[in-house]
Amino acid sequence: MCQISRFYRTAQFFSGLYFKLLHRFEVHGLDHVPEQGSFLLASNHLSFLDPPALGCRLPRNLHYFARDSLFKGPLGVLIRNLNSIPVNRSQLDLGTLRKVLAVLREGHPLLVFPEGTRSPDGTLRRGKKGVGMLVAKSQVPVVPARVEGAYEILGKGKLLPRLGRKLTIRYGTPIPVSELDPGKSETRYESISQRIMDAISEIK
């Protein structure tokens, strides 16, 4: 298993403590998460709270995407130490793709949001083809996950979190690439992304 830094473990602890004390945090399905090897953790996206909520109880060295403009000054140092990978939100360029594939080759998991951005109303949206491309290029399994309650706590348009609202994370069963990737076709990436979104929607 890839070693987790003390800094990252500390961040996990305090994130989990915040969610437990102020949002009645519950996590289900941790036993579905592979103990070794790389995978994509694919989740719906409701709030800025989603990344720390999805990662704080995960016993793995989870990596994240972060907007490239954030990688400056003290904030940049902080998010780099939280396993963040700089990305241009308008496109997944070749340099970023190489970094991501390197992270996966090293055996780390990576968090992705197939919808691309936060849901404007708390409902599931269509998946973007970017995550389909990542699956096709990396050939790693996908662990679907579902966040519940984060939209009510700090969804789009909310400036401060609503304390006391319940937050729940549910991890689904890993999906092998063979069940996601139809092979070369004009709609290959879109098909993979939609299959992942279907798996997320089926988590109860």
C-alpha positions in Angstrom: 0.0 0.0 0.0 1.3 3.5 -0.9 2.3 5.4 2.2 0.2 8.3 3.4 2.0 11.4 4.7 1.5 12.6 8.3 0.2 15.9 6.9 -2.5 14.2 4.9 -3.5 12.0 7.8 -3.8 15.1 10.0 -6.0 16.8 7.4 -8.2 13.7 7.2 -8.6 13.6 11.0 -9.7 17.2 11.3 -12.0 17.0 8.3 -13.7 13.9 9.6 -14.0 15.5 13.1 -15.7 18.6 11.6 -18.2 16.5 9.6 -18.9 14.2 12.5 -19.5 17.0 15.1 -21.4 19.5 12.9 -23.0 17.4 10.2 -23.8 14.0 11.8 -21.4 12.4 9.3 -22.0 8.8 8.1 -20.0 6.7 5.8 -21.2 3.4 4.3 -19.4 0.9 2.0 -15.8 1.5 3.0 -15.3 -2.3 2.7 -15.8 -1.8 -1.1 -12.7 0.3 -1.4 -9.7 -1.7 -2.7 -6.8 -1.8 -0.1 -4.2 -1.8 -2.9 -3.8 -0.6 -6.5 -5.0 2.4 -8.4 -8.6 3.2 -9.2 -10.8 6.2 -10.0 -13.2 7.2 -7.3 -16.1 8.6 -9.3 -18.7 10.6 -7.4 -21.6 13.0 -7.9 -20.7 16.6 -7.1 -22.9 18.8 -4.9 -20.6 21.1 -2.9 -17.1 22.2 -2.2 -17.3 19.9 0.8 -17.4 16.8 -1.4 -13.6 16.2 -1.8 -12.7 16.3 1.9 -15.8 14.3 2.8 -15.0 11.6 0.2 -11.4 11.4 1.3 -11.4 11.9 5.1 -12.3 8.3 6.0 -10.7 6.6 3.0 -7.7 4.6 4.1 -5.9 5.4 0.9 -3.6 8.1 -0.4 -6.3 9.7 -2.5 -5.4 12.3 -5.1 -7.5 15.3 -6.3 -7.8 17.7 -9.1 -7.6 21.5 -8.2 -7.9 24.5 -10.4 -4.4 25.5 -11.6 -4.8 29.2 -10.5 -4.9 28.0 -6.9 -1.3 26.7 -7.0 0.3 30.0 -5.9 1.8 31.2 -2.6 1.0 29.5 0.8 -2.3 28.1 -0.6 -0.4 26.4 -3.4 1.9 24.7 -0.9 -1.1 23.5 1.2 -3.0 22.0 -1.6 0.1 20.3 -3.1 0.6 18.6 0.2 -3.0 17.4 0.0 -2.2 15.4 -3.1 -3.7 17.9 -5.5 -3.0 17.9 -9.3 -3.3 21.3 -11.1 -5.8 21.3 -13.9 -7.2 23.8 -16.4 -10.9 23.7 -15.9 -11.6 24.5 -19.5 -9.7 21.4 -20.8 -7.7 18.4 -19.8 -4.4 19.1 -21.5 -1.7 16.6 -22.4 0.6 17.7 -19.5 -2.2 17.1 -16.9 -3.1 13.8 -18.5 0.5 12.6 -18.1 0.6 13.6 -14.5 -2.7 11.8 -13.8 -1.5 8.6 -15.5 1.7 8.8 -13.6 -0.2 9.0 -10.3 -2.3 6.0 -11.3 0.7 4.0 -12.4 2.2 4.5 -8.9 -0.8 2.8 -7.4 -2.7 5.8 -6.0 -6.4 6.4 -6.3 -7.8 9.5 -7.9 -11.0 11.4 -7.2 -13.0 12.4 -10.3 -16.4 14.1 -10.7 -17.9 12.9 -14.0 -20.4 15.7 -14.1 -17.5 18.2 -14.3 -18.8 20.7 -11.9 -21.2 21.1 -8.9 -24.8 20.3 -9.6 -26.9 23.6 -9.7 -29.9 22.0 -8.0 -28.7 18.8 -6.2 -29.7 16.4 -8.9 -27.5 14.1 -11.0 -26.4 15.5 -14.3 -24.9 13.8 -17.4 -21.3 12.7 -17.2 -18.7 14.5 -19.3 -16.6 12.5 -21.7 -13.3 13.5 -19.8 -13.7 10.7 -17.2 -14.5 8.3 -20.0 -11.2 9.2 -21.6 -9.3 8.7 -18.3 -10.8 5.2 -17.9 -9.9 4.3 -21.5 -6.4 5.6 -21.2 -5.6 4.3 -17.7 -7.5 1.0 -17.8 -8.1 1.2 -14.0 -11.3 0.1 -12.2 -13.8 2.6 -11.0 -15.3 2.8 -7.5 -18.6 4.8 -7.7 -19.6 6.9 -4.8 -22.6 9.0 -3.8 -22.6 12.1 -1.7 -25.9 12.9 0.1 -26.8 16.1 1.9 -23.9 18.3 0.8 -26.1 20.4 -1.5 -28.4 21.3 1.4 -25.3 22.1 3.5 -23.3 24.2 1.0 -24.7 23.9 -2.5 -24.3 26.5 -5.2 -25.4 29.9 -4.1 -24.8 29.3 -0.4 -22.0 31.3 1.3 -21.9 29.6 4.6 -22.5 25.9 5.5 -25.7 25.0 7.3 -24.6 23.4 10.5 -26.5 20.4 11.8 -27.6 19.2 8.3 -26.7 15.5 7.8 -23.9 14.5 5.4 -23.6 10.9 4.1 -21.1 9.2 1.9 -21.8 5.8 0.2 -19.1 3.9 -1.7 -20.3 1.4 -4.2 -18.8 -1.9 -5.6 -15.7 -1.5 -7.8 -16.4 -1.8 -11.5 -13.8 -3.4 -13.7 -12.8 -1.7 -16.9 -14.2 -4.7 -18.9 -17.7 -3.7 -17.7 -17.2 0.0 -18.6 -15.2 0.2 -21.8 -16.9 -0.9 -25.0 -13.7 -0.5 -27.0 -12.9 1.8 -29.8 -15.9 3.7 -31.2 -17.0 7.2 -31.9 -18.9 7.3 -28.6 -16.5 5.4 -26.5 -15.7 8.1 -23.9 -19.4 9.2 -23.6 -20.5 5.6 -23.2 -18.0 5.0 -20.3 -19.0 8.2 -18.6 -22.7 7.4 -18.8 -22.1 3.9 -17.4 -20.3 5.4 -14.5 -23.2 7.9 -13.8 -25.7 5.0 -14.0 -23.6 3.2 -11.3 -23.6 6.3 -9.1 -27.4 6.7 -9.5 -27.9 3.1 -8.4 -26.2 3.5 -5.1 -28.8 3.6 -2.3 
